[in-house]
Amino acid sequence: MADLIILAILALILGIAIGYIIKEKKKGVKCIGCPFAESCAKRNHSSKCSSNK
């Protein structure tokens, strides 16, 4: 029974993470973890995001 609860919690966490990634990709964000995601070089051809790597 405990295994099913742990499996359900892991599936929920995975589902939420995948949903977040899909939502961000639909907004056009290329670097989801990047603090400059809205003005990233991959999105706007600016050099803010790539200069911090």
PDBQT receptor file of N, H, CA, C and O in Angstrom, charges set to zero:
ATOM      1  N   MET A   1       0.826  -1.192   0.000  1.00  0.00    +0.000 N 
ATOM      2  CA  MET A   1       0.000   0.000   0.000  1.00  0.00    +0.000 C 
ATOM      3  C   MET A   1       0.868   1.253   0.000  1.00  0.00    +0.000 C 
ATOM      4  O   MET A   1       0.571   2.222  -0.699  1.00  0.00    +0.000 OA
ATOM      5  N   ALA A   2       1.947   1.229   0.791  1.00  0.00    +0.000 N 
ATOM      6  H   ALA A   2       2.188   0.442   1.359  1.00  0.00    +0.000 HD
ATOM      7  CA  ALA A   2       2.834   2.391   0.839  1.00  0.00    +0.000 C 
ATOM      8  C   ALA A   2       3.510   2.613  -0.511  1.00  0.00    +0.000 C 
ATOM      9  O   ALA A   2       3.766   3.750  -0.906  1.00  0.00    +0.000 OA
ATOM     10  N   ASP A   3       3.795   1.521  -1.211  1.00  0.00    +0.000 N 
ATOM     11  H   ASP A   3       3.587   0.597  -0.890  1.00  0.00    +0.000 HD
ATOM     12  CA  ASP A   3       4.412   1.651  -2.534  1.00  0.00    +0.000 C 
ATOM     13  C   ASP A   3       3.480   2.377  -3.506  1.00  0.00    +0.000 C 
ATOM     14  O   ASP A   3       3.938   3.183  -4.316  1.00  0.00    +0.000 OA
ATOM     15  N   LEU A   4       2.193   2.101  -3.431  1.00  0.00    +0.000 N 
ATOM     16  H   LEU A   4       1.821   1.447  -2.772  1.00  0.00    +0.000 HD
ATOM     17  CA  LEU A   4       1.240   2.769  -4.311  1.00  0.00    +0.000 C 
ATOM     18  C   LEU A   4       1.145   4.256  -4.008  1.00  0.00    +0.000 C 
ATOM     19  O   LEU A   4       1.019   5.067  -4.925  1.00  0.00    +0.000 OA
ATOM     20  N   ILE A   5       1.202   4.618  -2.748  1.00  0.00    +0.000 N 
ATOM     21  H   ILE A   5       1.304   3.959  -2.003  1.00  0.00    +0.000 HD
ATOM     22  CA  ILE A   5       1.136   6.026  -2.361  1.00  0.00    +0.000 C 
ATOM     23  C   ILE A   5       2.383   6.763  -2.866  1.00  0.00    +0.000 C 
ATOM     24  O   ILE A   5       2.280   7.863  -3.407  1.00  0.00    +0.000 OA
ATOM     25  N   ILE A   6       3.534   6.164  -2.690  1.00  0.00    +0.000 N 
ATOM     26  H   ILE A   6       3.618   5.270  -2.250  1.00  0.00    +0.000 HD
ATOM     27  CA  ILE A   6       4.783   6.774  -3.165  1.00  0.00    +0.000 C 
ATOM     28  C   ILE A   6       4.761   6.896  -4.681  1.00  0.00    +0.000 C 
ATOM     29  O   ILE A   6       5.165   7.923  -5.226  1.00  0.00    +0.000 OA
ATOM     30  N   LEU A   7       4.294   5.864  -5.363  1.00  0.00    +0.000 N 
ATOM     31  H   LEU A   7       3.965   5.030  -4.920  1.00  0.00    +0.000 HD
ATOM     32  CA  LEU A   7       4.206   5.893  -6.818  1.00  0.00    +0.000 C 
ATOM     33  C   LEU A   7       3.240   6.977  -7.287  1.00  0.00    +0.000 C 
ATOM     34  O   LEU A   7       3.514   7.668  -8.268  1.00  0.00    +0.000 OA
ATOM     35  N   ALA A   8       2.118   7.130  -6.598  1.00  0.00    +0.000 N 
ATOM     36  H   ALA A   8       1.895   6.569  -5.801  1.00  0.00    +0.000 HD
ATOM     37  CA  ALA A   8       1.149   8.164  -6.956  1.00  0.00    +0.000 C 
ATOM     38  C   ALA A   8       1.728   9.561  -6.737  1.00  0.00    +0.000 C 
ATOM     39  O   ALA A   8       1.504  10.451  -7.558  1.00  0.00    +0.000 OA
ATOM     40  N   ILE A   9       2.456   9.766  -5.663  1.00  0.00    +0.000 N 
ATOM     41  H   ILE A   9       2.637   9.043  -4.996  1.00  0.00    +0.000 HD
ATOM     42  CA  ILE A   9       3.073  11.061  -5.389  1.00  0.00    +0.000 C 
ATOM     43  C   ILE A   9       4.121  11.384  -6.454  1.00  0.00    +0.000 C 
ATOM     44  O   ILE A   9       4.181  12.511  -6.946  1.00  0.00    +0.000 OA
ATOM     45  N   LEU A  10       4.943  10.403  -6.807  1.00  0.00    +0.000 N 
ATOM     46  H   LEU A  10       4.894   9.487  -6.408  1.00  0.00    +0.000 HD
ATOM     47  CA  LEU A  10       5.948  10.617  -7.850  1.00  0.00    +0.000 C 
ATOM     48  C   LEU A  10       5.303  10.911  -9.204  1.00  0.00    +0.000 C 
ATOM     49  O   LEU A  10       5.790  11.762  -9.949  1.00  0.00    +0.000 OA
ATOM     50  N   ALA A  11       4.226  10.224  -9.523  1.00  0.00    +0.000 N 
ATOM     51  H   ALA A  11       3.830   9.533  -8.918  1.00  0.00    +0.000 HD
ATOM     52  CA  ALA A  11       3.516  10.476 -10.778  1.00  0.00    +0.000 C 
ATOM     53  C   ALA A  11       2.912  11.884 -10.783  1.00  0.00    +0.000 C 
ATOM     54  O   ALA A  11       2.920  12.557 -11.814  1.00  0.00    +0.000 OA
ATOM     55  N   LEU A  12       2.398  12.324  -9.653  1.00  0.00    +0.000 N 
ATOM     56  H   LEU A  12       2.391  11.777  -8.815  1.00  0.00    +0.000 HD
ATOM     57  CA  LEU A  12       1.840  13.671  -9.543  1.00  0.00    +0.000 C 
ATOM     58  C   LEU A  12       2.923  14.728  -9.740  1.00  0.00    +0.000 C 
ATOM     59  O   LEU A  12       2.720  15.695 -10.475  1.00  0.00    +0.000 OA
ATOM     60  N   ILE A  13       4.058  14.550  -9.095  1.00  0.00    +0.000 N 
ATOM     61  H   ILE A  13       4.223  13.765  -8.498  1.00  0.00    +0.000 HD
ATOM     62  CA  ILE A  13       5.166  15.500  -9.233  1.00  0.00    +0.000 C 
ATOM     63  C   ILE A  13       5.660  15.541 -10.677  1.00  0.00    +0.000 C 
ATOM     64  O   ILE A  13       5.908  16.617 -11.222  1.00  0.00    +0.000 OA
ATOM     65  N   LEU A  14       5.802  14.380 -11.291  1.00  0.00    +0.000 N 
ATOM     66  H   LEU A  14       5.600  13.505 -10.849  1.00  0.00    +0.000 HD
ATOM     67  CA  LEU A  14       6.242  14.304 -12.680  1.00  0.00    +0.000 C 
ATOM     68  C   LEU A  14       5.226  14.970 -13.609  1.00  0.00    +0.000 C 
ATOM     69  O   LEU A  14       5.609  15.681 -14.539  1.00  0.00    +0.000 OA
ATOM     70  N   GLY A  15       3.952  14.746 -13.365  1.00  0.00    +0.000 N 
ATOM     71  H   GLY A  15       3.641  14.169 -12.610  1.00  0.00    +0.000 HD
ATOM     72  CA  GLY A  15       2.909  15.359 -14.182  1.00  0.00    +0.000 C 
ATOM     73  C   GLY A  15       2.900  16.872 -14.070  1.00  0.00    +0.000 C 
ATOM     74  O   GLY A  15       2.728  17.570 -15.069  1.00  0.00    +0.000 OA
ATOM     75  N   ILE A  16       3.083  17.380 -12.868  1.00  0.00    +0.000 N 
ATOM     76  H   ILE A  16       3.224  16.813 -12.056  1.00  0.00    +0.000 HD
ATOM     77  CA  ILE A  16       3.135  18.833 -12.668  1.00  0.00    +0.000 C 
ATOM     78  C   ILE A  16       4.349  19.426 -13.373  1.00  0.00    +0.000 C 
ATOM     79  O   ILE A  16       4.247  20.482 -13.998  1.00  0.00    +0.000 OA
ATOM     80  N   ALA A  17       5.498  18.755 -13.279  1.00  0.00    +0.000 N 
ATOM     81  H   ALA A  17       5.581  17.897 -12.772  1.00  0.00    +0.000 HD
ATOM     82  CA  ALA A  17       6.718  19.245 -13.932  1.00  0.00    +0.000 C 
ATOM     83  C   ALA A  17       6.559  19.264 -15.451  1.00  0.00    +0.000 C 
ATOM     84  O   ALA A  17       6.941  20.235 -16.104  1.00  0.00    +0.000 OA
ATOM     85  N   ILE A  18       6.004  18.209 -16.003  1.00  0.00    +0.000 N 
ATOM     86  H   ILE A  18       5.694  17.421 -15.472  1.00  0.00    +0.000 HD
ATOM     87  CA  ILE A  18       5.798  18.154 -17.452  1.00  0.00    +0.000 C 
ATOM     88  C   ILE A  18       4.801  19.226 -17.888  1.00  0.00    +0.000 C 
ATOM     89  O   ILE A  18       4.995  19.869 -18.919  1.00  0.00    +0.000 OA
ATOM     90  N   GLY A  19       3.751  19.418 -17.119  1.00  0.00    +0.000 N 
ATOM     91  H   GLY A  19       3.594  18.895 -16.281  1.00  0.00    +0.000 HD
ATOM     92  CA  GLY A  19       2.777  20.465 -17.431  1.00  0.00    +0.000 C 
ATOM     93  C   GLY A  19       3.400  21.849 -17.419  1.00  0.00    +0.000 C 
ATOM     94  O   GLY A  19       3.083  22.677 -18.272  1.00  0.00    +0.000 OA
ATOM     95  N   TYR A  20       4.286  22.111 -16.460  1.00  0.00    +0.000 N 
ATOM     96  H   TYR A  20       4.544  21.438 -15.767  1.00  0.00    +0.000 HD
ATOM     97  CA  TYR A  20       4.969  23.401 -16.382  1.00  0.00    +0.000 C 
ATOM     98  C   TYR A  20       5.867  23.615 -17.596  1.00  0.00    +0.000 C 
ATOM     99  O   TYR A  20       5.889  24.703 -18.170  1.00  0.00    +0.000 OA
ATOM    100  N   ILE A  21       6.605  22.582 -17.987  1.00  0.00    +0.000 N 
ATOM    101  H   ILE A  21       6.587  21.697 -17.521  1.00  0.00    +0.000 HD
ATOM    102  CA  ILE A  21       7.485  22.691 -19.146  1.00  0.00    +0.000 C 
ATOM    103  C   ILE A  21       6.679  22.947 -20.414  1.00  0.00    +0.000 C 
ATOM    104  O   ILE A  21       7.064  23.784 -21.230  1.00  0.00    +0.000 OA
ATOM    105  N   ILE A  22       5.582  22.247 -20.588  1.00  0.00    +0.000 N 
ATOM    106  H   ILE A  22       5.269  21.567 -19.925  1.00  0.00    +0.000 HD
ATOM    107  CA  ILE A  22       4.738  22.439 -21.769  1.00  0.00    +0.000 C 
ATOM    108  C   ILE A  22       4.171  23.852 -21.788  1.00  0.00    +0.000 C 
ATOM    109  O   ILE A  22       4.144  24.491 -22.839  1.00  0.00    +0.000 OA
ATOM    110  N   LYS A  23       3.720  24.347 -20.641  1.00  0.00    +0.000 N 
ATOM    111  H   LYS A  23       3.742  23.827 -19.787  1.00  0.00    +0.000 HD
ATOM    112  CA  LYS A  23       3.163  25.702 -20.564  1.00  0.00    +0.000 C 
ATOM    113  C   LYS A  23       4.206  26.745 -20.927  1.00  0.00    +0.000 C 
ATOM    114  O   LYS A  23       3.904  27.685 -21.662  1.00  0.00    +0.000 OA
ATOM    115  N   GLU A  24       5.425  26.599 -20.429  1.00  0.00    +0.000 N 
ATOM    116  H   GLU A  24       5.671  25.835 -19.832  1.00  0.00    +0.000 HD
ATOM    117  CA  GLU A  24       6.489  27.552 -20.719  1.00  0.00    +0.000 C 
ATOM    118  C   GLU A  24       6.905  27.481 -22.186  1.00  0.00    +0.000 C 
ATOM    119  O   GLU A  24       7.188  28.514 -22.793  1.00  0.00    +0.000 OA
ATOM    120  N   LYS A  25       6.947  26.300 -22.757  1.00  0.00    +0.000 N 
ATOM    121  H   LYS A  25       6.717  25.461 -22.264  1.00  0.00    +0.000 HD
ATOM    122  CA  LYS A  25       7.314  26.161 -24.165  1.00  0.00    +0.000 C 
ATOM    123  C   LYS A  25       6.261  26.797 -25.068  1.00  0.00    +0.000 C 
ATOM    124  O   LYS A  25       6.603  27.355 -26.111  1.00  0.00    +0.000 OA
ATOM    125  N   LYS A  26       4.987  26.723 -24.686  1.00  0.00    +0.000 N 
ATOM    126  H   LYS A  26       4.709  26.269 -23.839  1.00  0.00    +0.000 HD
ATOM    127  CA  LYS A  26       3.932  27.359 -25.470  1.00  0.00    +0.000 C 
ATOM    128  C   LYS A  26       4.053  28.878 -25.424  1.00  0.00    +0.000 C 
ATOM    129  O   LYS A  26       3.658  29.559 -26.370  1.00  0.00    +0.000 OA
ATOM    130  N   LYS A  27       4.601  29.420 -24.322  1.00  0.00    +0.000 N 
ATOM    131  H   LYS A  27       4.922  28.867 -23.553  1.00  0.00    +0.000 HD
ATOM    132  CA  LYS A  27       4.827  30.863 -24.229  1.00  0.00    +0.000 C 
ATOM    133  C   LYS A  27       6.030  31.288 -25.050  1.00  0.00    +0.000 C 
ATOM    134  O   LYS A  27       6.209  32.481 -25.296  1.00  0.00    +0.000 OA
ATOM    135  N   GLY A  28       6.865  30.342 -25.483  1.00  0.00    +0.000 N 
ATOM    136  H   GLY A  28       6.720  29.373 -25.283  1.00  0.00    +0.000 HD
ATOM    137  CA  GLY A  28       8.014  30.651 -26.307  1.00  0.00    +0.000 C 
ATOM    138  C   GLY A  28       9.315  30.747 -25.554  1.00  0.00    +0.000 C 
ATOM    139  O   GLY A  28      10.324  31.163 -26.124  1.00  0.00    +0.000 OA
ATOM    140  N   VAL A  29       9.326  30.376 -24.287  1.00  0.00    +0.000 N 
ATOM    141  H   VAL A  29       8.506  30.038 -23.824  1.00  0.00    +0.000 HD
ATOM    142  CA  VAL A  29      10.547  30.429 -23.495  1.00  0.00    +0.000 C 
ATOM    143  C   VAL A  29      11.458  29.288 -23.918  1.00  0.00    +0.000 C 
ATOM    144  O   VAL A  29      11.037  28.131 -23.944  1.00  0.00    +0.000 OA
ATOM    145  N   LYS A  30      12.711  29.608 -24.252  1.00  0.00    +0.000 N 
ATOM    146  H   LYS A  30      13.053  30.548 -24.231  1.00  0.00    +0.000 HD
ATOM    147  CA  LYS A  30      13.659  28.579 -24.678  1.00  0.00    +0.000 C 
ATOM    148  C   LYS A  30      14.457  28.041 -23.497  1.00  0.00    +0.000 C 
ATOM    149  O   LYS A  30      14.679  26.835 -23.393  1.00  0.00    +0.000 OA
ATOM    150  N   CYS A  31      14.888  28.930 -22.610  1.00  0.00    +0.000 N 
ATOM    151  H   CYS A  31      14.708  29.910 -22.694  1.00  0.00    +0.000 HD
ATOM    152  CA  CYS A  31      15.707  28.539 -21.447  1.00  0.00    +0.000 C 
ATOM    153  C   CYS A  31      14.826  28.622 -20.200  1.00  0.00    +0.000 C 
ATOM    154  O   CYS A  31      14.746  29.683 -19.580  1.00  0.00    +0.000 OA
ATOM    155  N   ILE A  32      14.178  27.551 -19.829  1.00  0.00    +0.000 N 
ATOM    156  H   ILE A  32      14.243  26.689 -20.333  1.00  0.00    +0.000 HD
ATOM    157  CA  ILE A  32      13.198  27.585 -18.753  1.00  0.00    +0.000 C 
ATOM    158  C   ILE A  32      13.835  27.949 -17.418  1.00  0.00    +0.000 C 
ATOM    159  O   ILE A  32      13.224  28.683 -16.641  1.00  0.00    +0.000 OA
ATOM    160  N   GLY A  33      15.020  27.473 -17.125  1.00  0.00    +0.000 N 
ATOM    161  H   GLY A  33      15.516  26.877 -17.755  1.00  0.00    +0.000 HD
ATOM    162  CA  GLY A  33      15.666  27.747 -15.853  1.00  0.00    +0.000 C 
ATOM    163  C   GLY A  33      16.466  29.034 -15.829  1.00  0.00    +0.000 C 
ATOM    164  O   GLY A  33      16.997  29.409 -14.784  1.00  0.00    +0.000 OA
ATOM    165  N   CYS A  34      16.560  29.710 -16.947  1.00  0.00    +0.000 N 
ATOM    166  H   CYS A  34      16.128  29.406 -17.796  1.00  0.00    +0.000 HD
ATOM    167  CA  CYS A  34      17.391  30.908 -17.072  1.00  0.00    +0.000 C 
ATOM    168  C   CYS A  34      16.654  32.123 -16.516  1.00  0.00    +0.000 C 
ATOM    169  O   CYS A  34      15.468  32.295 -16.799  1.00  0.00    +0.000 OA
ATOM    170  N   PRO A  35      17.326  32.972 -15.730  1.00  0.00    +0.000 N 
ATOM    171  CA  PRO A  35      16.658  34.171 -15.217  1.00  0.00    +0.000 C 
ATOM    172  C   PRO A  35      16.341  35.183 -16.315  1.00  0.00    +0.000 C 
ATOM    173  O   PRO A  35      15.500  36.059 -16.115  1.00  0.00    +0.000 OA
ATOM    174  N   PHE A  36      16.998  35.079 -17.470  1.00  0.00    +0.000 N 
ATOM    175  H   PHE A  36      17.681  34.367 -17.633  1.00  0.00    +0.000 HD
ATOM    176  CA  PHE A  36      16.736  35.971 -18.593  1.00  0.00    +0.000 C 
ATOM    177  C   PHE A  36      15.859  35.292 -19.640  1.00  0.00    +0.000 C 
ATOM    178  O   PHE A  36      15.975  35.603 -20.825  1.00  0.00    +0.000 OA
ATOM    179  N   ALA A  37      15.003  34.391 -19.241  1.00  0.00    +0.000 N 
ATOM    180  H   ALA A  37      14.909  34.138 -18.278  1.00  0.00    +0.000 HD
ATOM    181  CA  ALA A  37      14.235  33.570 -20.174  1.00  0.00    +0.000 C 
ATOM    182  C   ALA A  37      13.357  34.398 -21.102  1.00  0.00    +0.000 C 
ATOM    183  O   ALA A  37      13.175  34.021 -22.260  1.00  0.00    +0.000 OA
ATOM    184  N   GLU A  38      12.815  35.498 -20.637  1.00  0.00    +0.000 N 
ATOM    185  H   GLU A  38      12.963  35.804 -19.697  1.00  0.00    +0.000 HD
ATOM    186  CA  GLU A  38      11.955  36.316 -21.480  1.00  0.00    +0.000 C 
ATOM    187  C   GLU A  38      12.748  37.114 -22.509  1.00  0.00    +0.000 C 
ATOM    188  O   GLU A  38      12.202  37.475 -23.551  1.00  0.00    +0.000 OA
ATOM    189  N   SER A  39      14.010  37.396 -22.247  1.00  0.00    +0.000 N 
ATOM    190  H   SER A  39      14.455  37.103 -21.401  1.00  0.00    +0.000 HD
ATOM    191  CA  SER A  39      14.815  38.185 -23.190  1.00  0.00    +0.000 C 
ATOM    192  C   SER A  39      16.078  37.425 -23.573  1.00  0.00    +0.000 C 
ATOM    193  O   SER A  39      17.141  38.027 -23.729  1.00  0.00    +0.000 OA
ATOM    194  N   CYS A  40      15.973  36.145 -23.722  1.00  0.00    +0.000 N 
ATOM    195  H   CYS A  40      15.109  35.657 -23.595  1.00  0.00    +0.000 HD
ATOM    196  CA  CYS A  40      17.121  35.285 -24.000  1.00  0.00    +0.000 C 
ATOM    197  C   CYS A  40      17.606  35.471 -25.428  1.00  0.00    +0.000 C 
ATOM    198  O   CYS A  40      16.831  35.842 -26.310  1.00  0.00    +0.000 OA
ATOM    199  N   ALA A  41      18.886  35.213 -25.655  1.00  0.00    +0.000 N 
ATOM    200  H   ALA A  41      19.516  34.912 -24.939  1.00  0.00    +0.000 HD
ATOM    201  CA  ALA A  41      19.475  35.310 -26.990  1.00  0.00    +0.000 C 
ATOM    202  C   ALA A  41      18.833  34.328 -27.957  1.00  0.00    +0.000 C 
ATOM    203  O   ALA A  41      18.718  34.617 -29.148  1.00  0.00    +0.000 OA
ATOM    204  N   LYS A  42      18.419  33.185 -27.463  1.00  0.00    +0.000 N 
ATOM    205  H   LYS A  42      18.512  32.951 -26.495  1.00  0.00    +0.000 HD
ATOM    206  CA  LYS A  42      17.774  32.202 -28.333  1.00  0.00    +0.000 C 
ATOM    207  C   LYS A  42      16.398  32.680 -28.784  1.00  0.00    +0.000 C 
ATOM    208  O   LYS A  42      15.886  32.221 -29.805  1.00  0.00    +0.000 OA
ATOM    209  N   ARG A  43      15.806  33.587 -28.038  1.00  0.00    +0.000 N 
ATOM    210  H   ARG A  43      16.222  33.959 -27.208  1.00  0.00    +0.000 HD
ATOM    211  CA  ARG A  43      14.464  34.059 -28.384  1.00  0.00    +0.000 C 
ATOM    212  C   ARG A  43      14.513  35.353 -29.181  1.00  0.00    +0.000 C 
ATOM    213  O   ARG A  43      13.822  35.477 -30.193  1.00  0.00    +0.000 OA
ATOM    214  N   ASN A  44      15.317  36.324 -28.744  1.00  0.00    +0.000 N 
ATOM    215  H   ASN A  44      15.878  36.224 -27.922  1.00  0.00    +0.000 HD
ATOM    216  CA  ASN A  44      15.302  37.662 -29.341  1.00  0.00    +0.000 C 
ATOM    217  C   ASN A  44      16.581  38.017 -30.089  1.00  0.00    +0.000 C 
ATOM    218  O   ASN A  44      16.695  39.137 -30.587  1.00  0.00    +0.000 OA
ATOM    219  N   HIS A  45      17.512  37.138 -30.182  1.00  0.00    +0.000 N 
ATOM    220  H   HIS A  45      17.420  36.229 -29.777  1.00  0.00    +0.000 HD
ATOM    221  CA  HIS A  45      18.804  37.402 -30.806  1.00  0.00    +0.000 C 
ATOM    222  C   HIS A  45      19.579  38.479 -30.063  1.00  0.00    +0.000 C 
ATOM    223  O   HIS A  45      20.379  39.186 -30.676  1.00  0.00    +0.000 OA
ATOM    224  N   SER A  46      19.365  38.623 -28.767  1.00  0.00    +0.000 N 
ATOM    225  H   SER A  46      18.715  38.049 -28.269  1.00  0.00    +0.000 HD
ATOM    226  CA  SER A  46      20.171  39.524 -27.957  1.00  0.00    +0.000 C 
ATOM    227  C   SER A  46      21.234  38.686 -27.263  1.00  0.00    +0.000 C 
ATOM    228  O   SER A  46      21.211  37.459 -27.361  1.00  0.00    +0.000 OA
ATOM    229  N   SER A  47      22.161  39.323 -26.565  1.00  0.00    +0.000 N 
ATOM    230  H   SER A  47      22.180  40.319 -26.485  1.00  0.00    +0.000 HD
ATOM    231  CA  SER A  47      23.272  38.569 -25.980  1.00  0.00    +0.000 C 
ATOM    232  C   SER A  47      23.213  38.498 -24.470  1.00  0.00    +0.000 C 
ATOM    233  O   SER A  47      24.228  38.181 -23.849  1.00  0.00    +0.000 OA
ATOM    234  N   LYS A  48      22.083  38.774 -23.847  1.00  0.00    +0.000 N 
ATOM    235  H   LYS A  48      21.259  39.031 -24.352  1.00  0.00    +0.000 HD
ATOM    236  CA  LYS A  48      21.992  38.752 -22.390  1.00  0.00    +0.000 C 
ATOM    237  C   LYS A  48      22.195  37.335 -21.823  1.00  0.00    +0.000 C 
ATOM    238  O   LYS A  48      23.001  37.139 -20.914  1.00  0.00    +0.000 OA
ATOM    239  N   CYS A  49      21.481  36.381 -22.348  1.00  0.00    +0.000 N 
ATOM    240  H   CYS A  49      20.826  36.540 -23.087  1.00  0.00    +0.000 HD
ATOM    241  CA  CYS A  49      21.506  35.032 -21.787  1.00  0.00    +0.000 C 
ATOM    242  C   CYS A  49      22.824  34.339 -22.076  1.00  0.00    +0.000 C 
ATOM    243  O   CYS A  49      23.379  33.691 -21.189  1.00  0.00    +0.000 OA
ATOM    244  N   SER A  50      23.335  34.455 -23.278  1.00  0.00    +0.000 N 
ATOM    245  H   SER A  50      22.883  34.981 -23.999  1.00  0.00    +0.000 HD
ATOM    246  CA  SER A  50      24.543  33.722 -23.632  1.00  0.00    +0.000 C 
ATOM    247  C   SER A  50      25.796  34.328 -23.012  1.00  0.00    +0.000 C 
ATOM    248  O   SER A  50      26.812  33.638 -22.922  1.00  0.00    +0.000 OA
ATOM    249  N   SER A  51      25.770  35.574 -22.584  1.00  0.00    +0.000 N 
ATOM    250  H   SER A  51      24.945  36.135 -22.657  1.00  0.00    +0.000 HD
ATOM    251  CA  SER A  51      26.959  36.179 -21.997  1.00  0.00    +0.000 C 
ATOM    252  C   SER A  51      27.191  35.716 -20.555  1.00  0.00    +0.000 C 
ATOM    253  O   SER A  51      28.283  35.911 -20.021  1.00  0.00    +0.000 OA
ATOM    254  N   ASN A  52      26.189  35.110 -19.919  1.00  0.00    +0.000 N 
ATOM    255  H   ASN A  52      25.302  34.952 -20.352  1.00  0.00    +0.000 HD
ATOM    256  CA  ASN A  52      26.319  34.660 -18.531  1.00  0.00    +0.000 C 
ATOM    257  C   ASN A  52      26.730  33.210 -18.433  1.00  0.00    +0.000 C 
ATOM    258  O   ASN A  52      26.804  32.688 -17.321  1.00  0.00    +0.000 OA
ATOM    259  N   LYS A  53      26.998  32.538 -19.514  1.00  0.00    +0.000 N 
ATOM    260  H   LYS A  53      26.938  32.962 -20.418  1.00  0.00    +0.000 HD
ATOM    261  CA  LYS A  53      27.334  31.109 -19.462  1.00  0.00    +0.000 C 
ATOM    262  C   LYS A  53      28.802  30.893 -19.409  1.00  0.00    +0.000 C 
ATOM    263  O   LYS A  53      29.257  29.750 -19.361  1.00  0.00    +0.000 OA
TER     264      LYS A  53
